[in-house]
Amino acid sequence: MVPIYTFDSPPSHPSPSIELPEVTADDRAYVVYSSGTTGKPKGIECPHRGAVLSYKYRFHKYPYEEGEREACNVFFVWELFRPILKGIRMHVIPDNVIYDPPQLCRFLNAKKITRMLFTPSLLEAVLDTQTPETIRGAFSSFGTIFLCGEVVTYSLLRRIIDILPELQIFVGGPTLATGYINRPELNRSRFVSVPEELQSELGERMYRTGDWGYLLPDSILEICGRCDSLVKIRGYSIEMLAVEAAILELPYVKSCVVVSVGSEGSDKQLAAYAVLNKTVSRKQMRADLKKRLPFYMVPNYFVYLDSLPVVPSSSKIDKHALPAIDMQNDVVEANALPKTATEERLAKVWAEVLSRSVIDIQESFFDLGGHSLMAARLLRKVEDEFGVALSMRDLFATGTVSSMARLIDHNENDVLEQSISLAHQVKIHDYKDNVMDLHLRAFWRSTEWDYRFSRGTVLLTGVTGFIGSHLLVKLLLTSKARVICLIRESTAVSVQSRLETNIEKSGLMTNTVANLLKTRVKAIAGDVALIHLGLTEEDYLFLTYEVDTVVHAAAYVNLIYPYQALHGINVLGTRNILDFCHQNKIKPLHYIRYIVYFIRSQQF
């Protein structure tokens, strides 16, 4: 039943009977006016058949489901009529909302819209200016997005796919198996009923594969992984297949599998089972992975096997047959375990502060994930445990459980060396992977130093710092450049929120800056200290072509931290940025470092 609404009063006297001619599909239905390229409106006569054929095609190809909600602002004949003819709820987007991305996202979220037509430029404006959380909320109910009116690029299609959730993959059709023999519970969970509107195409039953992925615009099915391969550990969502891929990139790894162990909460950790081509210490593998993965994706446990167990019938890895984790030997080598009573007690304190089950007594506090706040907590707990008050300088000078234990046991003549040799720290630190001089010379010769980037795309690092935030605002106000900001990820807020909050705290946020942030700035999650800047290979390669100029202002400034604590961002980060600058096209690099000093006083 379709409700009928009467908007005009009935006539007071009967209308004369008029015989109207029969309407055909080729008769005029309506006239629209287009200014085209001349600026002079031209009337375009449209027959009935255009809209009717369009409706029939869309009803067949993209049938409505019960409870759908469609939104529209333009295309009265083509868009507004179609859902009404099927009794589907239509939401008209107000003119003051359609081109305001924040308001549009709130509208789509509040109305729980399931399908809508966008122009590519409108959708790009939404994706460019809103945070991932806002976008996911706005599109959480969507099932169908239509694009028309402009060229649709492949990169836009990929971005659309990225904002939509990965869905489970089901298979069906006449070739589907009957089911598992004598496994009724498994059949009930894996073989499910097909929605009625799809039964003519797929049959009455379909199989739940246990994989999740996307159906790409070119009809290619992209399988992203197993449904059980995504885990959440200490607030971070981790795709274990991505960790496996990073491990398999190591030249000494033949095969591997990554699983999560432990109960939910702080006890849950990653464990990597690997088959090696040559003998490598767990410490070395962990160090190599830190160059490729964020710290929260580096496994805590490494189990070395001669071969991975497989299911004989399918040759798939049998995760149930993997050996249990040895809480000590699968974390570090035997020579890195505590040997004295002091080391044993001290390692437990470190493990508690760093949220680790076992500590490598030869590994630096900072390489284990420590930072200044943890350092203060560690020193307090060391004093509670041993009755020894150590200073920050003591921690930085010793750096490891082994060295700190010797200091506590008075095996260092009760006195620490008063001078810390930075040159010695740099010399002993591993820097064999630095960029080759040949590449740097090629970069220097190929760069056009008079290159203008006032209208190009700029990659800016360090934007959450004092200098970086001022650089960003200056770029926005004095050029027409599009700016891509590389920002480290946080479990608490999105990178876009971190960017905006920092601009506000710096006192730089104005209405003009706020508008420019929406239209010309894109914040992406990454880390200069990681390979490929912490991006996927596809995104990294895209940026190597997209970016015209790099402004590198990311740095870790701390006057008392040891070299190894600063090495990641300041040294590896610069190396990775240099690599990026001569990948695929030469990109001028503006390298910014600030000098910080303080005056020694009696209070220091």
Buried (B, 14 or more C-beta within 10 A) or exposed (E): EEEEEEEEEEEEEEEEEEEEEEEEEEEEBEEEEEEEEEEEEEEEEBBBEBBEEBBEEBEEEEEBEEEBBBBBBEBEBBBBBBBEEBEBBBBEBEEEBBEBBBBBBBBBBEBBBBBBBBBBEBBBBBBBBBBBEBBBBBBBBBEEBEBEEBEBEEEBBBBBBEBBEBEEBBBBEEEBEEBEEEEEEEBEEBBBEBEEEBBEEBBEBBBBBEBBBBEEBEEEEEEBBBBEBBBEBEEBEBBBBBBBBBBEEBEEBEBBBBBBBBEEEEEBBBBBBBBBEEEBBBBBBBBBBBBBBBBBBBBBBBBBBEEBBEEEEEEEBBEEEBEEBEEEBBBBEEEBBBEBEBBBBBBBBBBBBBEBBBBBBBBBBBBBBBEEEBBEBBBBBBEEBBEBEBEEEBBBBBBBBBBBBBBBBEEBEEEBEEEBEEEEBEEEEEEEEEBEEEBBEEBEEEBEEEEEBEEBBBBBBBBBBBBBBBBBBEBBEEBEBBBBBBBBBBEEBBBBBBBBEBBEEBEBBEEEBEEBBBEBBBBBBBBBBBBBBBBEEEBBBBBBEBBBBBBBBBBBBEEEBBBBBBBBBBBBBBBBBBBBBBBEEBBBBEEBEEEEEEEEEEEE
